[in-house]
Amino acid sequence: MSNQLPKTVDPYRLAGAGAKLDGELPLVGMIRLAPRLESSKGMIGVQLEFGVDTSNTKFIKGSLSAVLQLGCQRCMEPMSYPVNLKLALGMVMGNADNVRLLPDCFEPLLIEADSLDLTEMVEDELLLALPIVPVHSQGSCAVTLEDVCDQPPDHSSETRRPFAHLSDLMKS
C-alpha cells in the first residue's frame, strides 16, 4: 500500500457505487489515540468495501492493520502491539433510534452528515482494539511477576472463605 486515503468521503455515494478503498492513514493525525501511544509514527493499512446488502442496509466492510507502540504497564518499556481488525459496519443516518433497525451482522456507524471522516472512524476502531492494560507477553517482559509482588503468589489448594461464619451470625 502506498497511497494515502482521503480524510473525508461521501459514504452513501460510495455504498451506492460499490466502491473499494485501499490505502493508508497516518497515526499522526489521531489526537485521541496519541496519548495512549509511545510513538505516533507509522501508518495504518486500511481496506474498505462500501455496499448495499439485500435488506437495503448500506455498509462498510473491510480490515485495518497496524503495529502500535504502547507502553508496557509492568516494566514501563515500549512494546509493539499488532492490530488486525475485521470491520462490518452498518451505516445509520440521523439519530441513534435507527440502530435497532440494523441487522445483527453489523456494528452501528452513526453518520450525522453527508460526509464521513475516515480518520475518525479508523481511530474509533483502534481505540476499541486497545488492551485495557498493555503488558508484554509472558516471558518477554523485563519485570517478572515475582519482582512486582512482595511475595510469590501462593498457588496452594487451600480455599479461603472469609464469610463462612456469616451464616452462623445470621442464625443467632
N, C-alpha and C positions, 0 to 999 in steps of 0.2 A: 504494500500500500504506500503510495507516495503522494496522493492528492489529499488536500485538506478540505474538509466538508464545510458548507456554508453554516453560518451561525444560526440563521433562521430559515424556515421553509414553510410552504403552504401545505399542511398535511392532508387536507381534503382533496386538493388538486392532485397531489402525488398518489393518494389512495385510488382516486378515480382512474388515473393513468397506469396503475400497477407498477409504479417506479421502484427502482432499486438504487440505494446509495451505498457506496463502498469507499471508505477513506479513513482519515484520521482527524482527531480533535486534540488540541494541546491540553495538558493538565494545568498549564499556567493560568488560564482564564477561569478556573473553577474556585471561586473565592470561599465557598462553604466547605469544600473538601480540603483546601490548602492547610488549614490549621491542624488537620489530623495526619498530615504527611510530613515526613522528614525532608522530602525534596519534591518540588513541583515540576521537576524536569521530566520530560518524556511525553509520549503520545498515547492515545487510546485508539485502538483499532475498532472501527465501527462498520458493521454490515447491517443494513436495514432494508426490509422489503415492505412496501406500503401496498395495501389492497383492500378489497371489499369481499366479505365472505357471503355464503348463501343466505344468511339471515339479515343481510344488508348492513352488517356491522363493519365500519371502517377500522382497519387495524394496522399495527406496525409490528412486524416480526423481525427477528434478527439476533445478532450477537455482539457483545462487547468484549474486548480483550485488552488487558494492560498488566503491567507489573508495577505495583505501587510500593513506594518506600515508606514503611511505617516504623514507629519506634517500639521496640520490644518493651513491654511494661515490667518484665522481670529483670533484665540486665541493662535496660535503657540504651541499648545499641540499635542502630538501624537494621532493618530486616526487609527482605524482598517478599512481597505478598502478591502472588499471581492471581489475577481475576479473569475468569472466563464465564461470562453470563449469557444465558439464552433469554430473549425477550419475547413476550406475546402480549402486546398492549392493545386494548380496545379503546378507540377514541370516543370520548364523551363530551359533547358540546354543552356549554352552559353550566347549569348548577349540578351539584352532587346528587340530587334526587334521581337523575337519569342513570346512575351507576347500577341500580338494581335491575335495569333492563339489559345489562351487558351479559352475554353468555359466560358461563363459568370458566371456559378455557382462556379467558383474557383477564389480565390485570387492568384496572381502570387507569386511563390517562386523561385527566381533565384538561380540556382546551378551551380557554376563555376568549380567544380572539381568532382571527383568520390565519395567524402565524404561530409556529411552534419553535421555541428556542431549543435547538438540538443540544447545545452545550448544557443547558439547564436540565434537560431530560436525562442526558447521559450522566451528569453529576448526581442527580437524584438516585439513579440506579446504582452508581458506585458507592454512594453513601449507605444504601441499604445492604450492600455486599460486604461492608467492612465488619471485621470481628468486633465484638463488644470490648474485649481486652486482647490486643495483639501481643502474642508471645511467640518466640521461636519454637520450632517443633522440639519434641523431647530428645535430648541428647545433643542438640546443636546450639544450645544457649550457653553463654559463658557462666551463668549462675545456675546452680542446681537447686532443687527443692530443699535439700538439707542446708544450703547456705542461707536461704530465706527464713527458715523456721529455726526457733531456738533449740528445738529437739527434733530428732527424726520422727516422722509420723508413726503412730502405733497402729500396726495392722493386726492386732490380736483379735480373736474371735469373740471376746467379751463384749457384750452389748450393754451400754449404759441406758438406764431408763430413769431419767430424772423425775418423772411424775408418777412413778409406780405406787408410791404411798398416798397419792392424792385420793384414790378411791376409798382408802381406809378413813381419811379425814371426812369425806363426804358422807360416810355411813354414820359417823358419830355426831 
